[in-house]
């Protein structure tokens, strides 16, 4: 919670403000201060303010124009709130805004404050943590600002994701917002979004703790009423719901529970998003949701009986493994090949192609990673080749079977992947016998075979065309 602060204060406004030993520009510089620093005022002299920094346990002098004095009288609370509202939406001024928020909470009458200042401070803390995660020179400044606001009870956690550090606000004020009365729908939604960020989940959590976290996230998001929200917030909320229910669907399938309901909720939430309402700043989270939901979309499809000359059998293998066996139908039911995996085998995706000379199957080894297994013959022998979403430092993605052109013997796929923080969508053609790539394009309209031979079920259900 925001810490109580002293009664006679000066708030440092610019970064790199020199604290000097005497009220003179030529006096020794003791240290440099950052915006938002709160200091006790102990006097004025020759255009300088004499201050004491309890955080550093040091006194000194600052130029008068580099600080704003703050009164904590209840009559000054409306003015402090006005400044807080202004700084709330001013990127780069988060530390200053949080300092004014702390001053307002100290000045406001003893009755419990409404949610607005807590929401504003929490959103600025979240934005400041994002700046610290971005890297570069801005991260140095943001980390210094985080040290400033820590004195007000603003705390962060840091996690390593793919070799990069992610700094996350711990969300304490968001939790306070959710338990207050008289909270607006927008404030409740901001709090729920702040507490359910997928990039702020400890990557080292085991499957059981992670499943518990995802269920808590789902409950938080389900508690928000959409009807009173702005268009942007409603779409942001549905994007987040989609990612959460996709994670739940994967976990349910992993432990042998029916995942169809959770997968359907993920799909419904994603289809309710209007991407134009999100704006450019939020579009990457939408693309991330598309990948995660696409990876589990087969969980919402009931398994059907595979027809044709090939039969697919799925049985349990060693602990945690699923084994897939391909056989030729007939009286002898000859097994052609067998492979085991620790991933989830989506049997509903199994499809024979090329008059039974091949079969495709979706296999998902991770929550946001789905591969395409291709059973086919080469030089008269059966083999399995795996088409992966990406190979160059991929983070998440999927590959869809999109159709087969019998005349050219080409297999068609749709692939989406997140690599090095960027998203890429490709439509591709492969020769079936050796899976050598033939053509690739950013849109299926550029590939002639897609126009004539794309699979109707893929065209109906894929998210790659949305």
HELIX and SHEET records of a PDB file:
HELIX    1   1 UNK A   64  UNK A   66  5                                   3    
HELIX    2   2 UNK A   74  UNK A   76  5                                   3    
HELIX    3   3 UNK A   77  UNK A   88  1                                  12    
HELIX    4   4 UNK A   94  UNK A  107  1                                  14    
HELIX    5   5 UNK A  115  UNK A  133  1                                  19    
HELIX    6   6 UNK A  136  UNK A  149  1                                  14    
HELIX    7   7 UNK A  150  UNK A  152  5                                   3    
HELIX    8   8 UNK A  172  UNK A  179  1                                   8    
HELIX    9   9 UNK A  185  UNK A  195  1                                  11    
HELIX   10  10 UNK A  198  UNK A  200  5                                   3    
HELIX   11  11 UNK A  207  UNK A  222  1                                  16    
HELIX   12  12 UNK A  226  UNK A  228  5                                   3    
HELIX   13  13 UNK A  231  UNK A  254  1                                  24    
HELIX   14  14 UNK A  260  UNK A  271  1                                  12    
HELIX   15  15 UNK A  275  UNK A  277  5                                   3    
HELIX   16  16 UNK A  280  UNK A  282  5                                   3    
HELIX   17  17 UNK A  283  UNK A  296  1                                  14    
HELIX   18  18 UNK A  297  UNK A  300  5                                   4    
HELIX   19  19 UNK A  444  UNK A  446  5                                   3    
HELIX   20  20 UNK A  448  UNK A  453  1                                   6    
HELIX   21  21 UNK A  456  UNK A  461  1                                   6    
SHEET    1   A 5 UNK A  58  UNK A  63  0                                        
SHEET    2   A 5 UNK A  48  UNK A  53 -1                                        
SHEET    3   A 5 UNK A  38  UNK A  45 -1                                        
SHEET    4   A 5 UNK A   8  UNK A  12 -1                                        
SHEET    5   A 5 UNK A  67  UNK A  71 -1                                        
SHEET    1   B 2 UNK A  17  UNK A  20  0                                        
SHEET    2   B 2 UNK A  29  UNK A  33 -1                                        
SHEET    1   C 2 UNK A 156  UNK A 161  0                                        
SHEET    2   C 2 UNK A 164  UNK A 169 -1                                        
SHEET    1   D 3 UNK A 310  UNK A 316  0                                        
SHEET    2   D 3 UNK A 322  UNK A 328 -1                                        
SHEET    3   D 3 UNK A 335  UNK A 341 -1                                        
SHEET    1   E 4 UNK A 344  UNK A 353  0                                        
SHEET    2   E 4 UNK A 358  UNK A 366 -1                                        
SHEET    3   E 4 UNK A 369  UNK A 378 -1                                        
SHEET    4   E 4 UNK A 381  UNK A 387 -1                                        
SHEET    1   F 7 UNK A 344  UNK A 353  0                                        
SHEET    2   F 7 UNK A 358  UNK A 366 -1                                        
SHEET    3   F 7 UNK A 369  UNK A 378 -1                                        
SHEET    4   F 7 UNK A 394  UNK A 405  1                                        
SHEET    5   F 7 UNK A 410  UNK A 419 -1                                        
SHEET    6   F 7 UNK A 422  UNK A 431 -1                                        
SHEET    7   F 7 UNK A 437  UNK A 441 -1                                        
END                                                                             
